[in-house]
């Protein structure tokens, strides 16, 4: 059964989507993140060897180190050709939490081979008092960049950014 590889990929997406700076803060490489213990709890687990999938359903909570992923359902698809996890889909009340950072959306998809995370259906990212909202948030892990898009029909991206290190001085 390929469950250990699925857990490793699941934990990696949680770490990186919850805060793209996780590697910089801890000094841990992606390989090291994948070797840390992972605790997954759910109401049900289904493994389908014919389809190369593992599905966790019902109050899913996956924890690795300081990263926690919550969802109603998580499905991991394994690619035999690539010999790796191809895609992980989390759906229903998706929430990534890591050291004061939180991302929420109805759905999230981790494209492992491309190292791309897509939070969709209306995503909100928060760190402290900073917030970014959009219909879709795409995180390109290899490039350390992200793109937030508004919804169709004129939806717009909303951001509240509180600069640090600016000291206000009273007028003289």
C-alpha positions as CSV (number, residue, x, y, z in Angstrom):
1,X,0.0,0.0,0.0
2,X,1.3,3.5,-0.8
3,X,-0.1,5.3,2.2
4,X,3.2,6.6,3.5
5,X,4.0,8.4,0.2
6,X,0.5,9.9,0.3
7,X,0.9,11.1,3.8
8,X,4.3,12.7,2.9
9,X,2.8,14.6,0.0
10,X,-0.3,15.6,2.0
11,X,1.9,17.0,4.7
12,X,4.0,18.9,2.2
13,X,1.0,20.7,0.7
14,X,-0.2,21.6,4.2
15,X,3.1,23.1,5.1
16,X,3.5,25.1,2.0
17,X,0.0,26.2,1.3
18,X,-0.4,27.3,4.9
19,X,2.6,29.5,4.6
20,X,4.9,29.5,1.6
21,X,7.7,30.7,3.9
22,X,7.8,27.5,5.9
23,X,11.0,26.3,4.4
24,X,12.7,29.7,5.0
25,X,11.5,30.0,8.7
26,X,12.5,26.5,9.8
27,X,15.4,25.8,7.4
28,X,13.8,22.5,6.6
29,X,13.9,21.3,3.0
30,X,10.9,19.7,1.3
31,X,12.6,16.3,1.6
32,X,12.9,16.8,5.4
33,X,9.3,17.9,5.7
34,X,8.2,14.6,4.1
35,X,10.1,12.5,6.6
36,X,8.5,14.0,9.8
37,X,5.7,11.9,11.5
38,X,2.2,12.7,10.3
39,X,-0.9,12.2,12.4
40,X,-4.1,11.8,10.4
41,X,-7.5,11.3,11.9
42,X,-10.8,10.9,10.1
43,X,-14.1,9.2,10.4
44,X,-13.3,6.9,7.4
45,X,-10.4,5.9,5.3
46,X,-10.8,4.2,1.9
47,X,-7.9,2.8,-0.2
48,X,-8.5,1.9,-3.8
49,X,-5.5,0.1,-5.3
50,X,-7.1,-0.2,-8.8
51,X,-7.5,3.6,-9.0
52,X,-4.4,4.3,-7.0
53,X,-6.2,6.6,-4.5
54,X,-6.6,7.0,-0.7
55,X,-9.5,8.9,0.6
56,X,-10.1,10.3,4.1
57,X,-13.6,11.4,5.0
58,X,-15.4,13.1,7.9
59,X,-13.7,15.6,10.2
60,X,-10.3,15.0,8.6
61,X,-7.4,16.5,10.5
62,X,-3.8,16.0,9.3
63,X,-0.9,17.2,11.5
64,X,2.8,17.3,10.8
65,X,5.1,19.3,13.0
66,X,3.5,22.8,13.2
67,X,1.2,22.4,10.3
68,X,-2.5,21.3,10.5
69,X,-4.9,20.7,7.6
70,X,-8.6,20.4,8.3
71,X,-11.2,19.3,5.7
72,X,-14.3,17.3,5.3
73,X,-12.6,15.1,2.7
74,X,-9.1,14.5,1.3
75,X,-8.3,12.3,-1.7
76,X,-4.8,11.6,-2.9
77,X,-4.1,10.2,-6.4
78,X,-0.9,8.3,-7.1
79,X,0.6,8.2,-10.6
80,X,2.2,4.9,-11.5
81,X,4.0,6.4,-14.5
82,X,5.6,9.2,-12.4
83,X,6.0,7.0,-9.4
84,X,4.7,9.7,-7.2
85,X,1.6,11.5,-5.8
86,X,0.1,13.3,-8.8
87,X,-2.7,15.2,-7.0
88,X,-4.2,15.8,-3.6
89,X,-7.7,17.2,-3.4
90,X,-9.2,18.6,-0.1
91,X,-12.8,19.6,0.0
92,X,-15.3,21.0,2.4
93,X,-14.3,23.5,5.0
94,X,-10.6,23.4,4.0
95,X,-8.3,25.1,6.5
96,X,-4.5,25.1,6.7
97,X,-3.0,26.4,9.9
98,X,0.7,27.1,10.6
99,X,2.3,29.4,13.2
100,X,-0.3,32.2,13.0
101,X,-1.0,31.7,9.3
102,X,-4.3,30.4,8.1
103,X,-5.8,29.7,4.7
104,X,-9.4,28.8,4.2
105,X,-11.4,27.8,1.1
106,X,-14.1,25.4,0.1
107,X,-11.6,23.4,-2.0
108,X,-7.8,23.0,-2.4
109,X,-5.9,21.0,-5.0
110,X,-2.2,20.2,-4.7
111,X,-0.6,19.4,-8.1
112,X,2.5,17.6,-6.8
113,X,4.4,17.1,-10.1
114,X,4.0,20.8,-10.9
115,X,4.5,21.9,-7.3
116,X,1.4,24.1,-7.5
117,X,-1.4,24.6,-4.9
118,X,-4.8,26.0,-6.0
119,X,-7.3,27.2,-3.3
120,X,-10.6,27.8,-4.9
121,X,-14.2,28.6,-4.4
122,X,-13.4,31.8,-2.5
123,X,-10.1,31.7,-0.6
124,X,-9.0,33.8,2.4
125,X,-5.4,34.0,3.6
126,X,-4.6,35.5,7.0
127,X,-1.4,36.2,8.9
128,X,-1.8,38.5,11.9
129,X,-3.8,41.5,10.7
130,X,-3.0,40.9,7.0
131,X,-5.7,39.4,4.9
132,X,-6.0,38.6,1.2
133,X,-9.2,37.3,-0.4
134,X,-10.1,36.2,-3.9
135,X,-12.0,33.6,-5.8
136,X,-8.8,31.6,-6.4
137,X,-5.3,31.6,-4.8
138,X,-2.6,29.8,-6.7
139,X,0.7,29.1,-5.0
140,X,3.7,28.2,-7.3
141,X,6.0,26.5,-4.8
142,X,9.1,26.2,-7.0
143,X,8.9,29.9,-7.8
144,X,8.0,31.1,-4.3
145,X,5.2,33.2,-5.8
146,X,1.4,33.3,-5.7
147,X,-1.4,34.7,-7.8
148,X,-4.8,35.8,-6.4
149,X,-7.7,36.3,-8.8
150,X,-11.1,37.7,-8.3
151,X,-14.2,35.9,-9.4
152,X,-16.0,35.9,-12.6
153,X,-18.6,38.6,-13.2
154,X,-16.3,41.4,-12.0
155,X,-15.2,39.9,-8.6
156,X,-12.2,41.6,-7.3
157,X,-9.3,40.7,-5.0
158,X,-9.4,42.3,-1.6
159,X,-6.3,42.8,0.6
160,X,-5.6,44.4,3.9
161,X,-1.9,44.8,4.6
162,X,-0.5,46.3,7.8
163,X,3.1,47.3,7.2
164,X,5.5,46.5,10.1
165,X,8.3,48.7,11.3
166,X,6.6,52.0,10.5
167,X,6.6,54.2,13.5
168,X,4.1,57.0,13.6
169,X,5.3,60.2,15.1
170,X,2.9,62.9,16.3
171,X,3.0,66.1,14.4
172,X,5.0,69.0,16.0
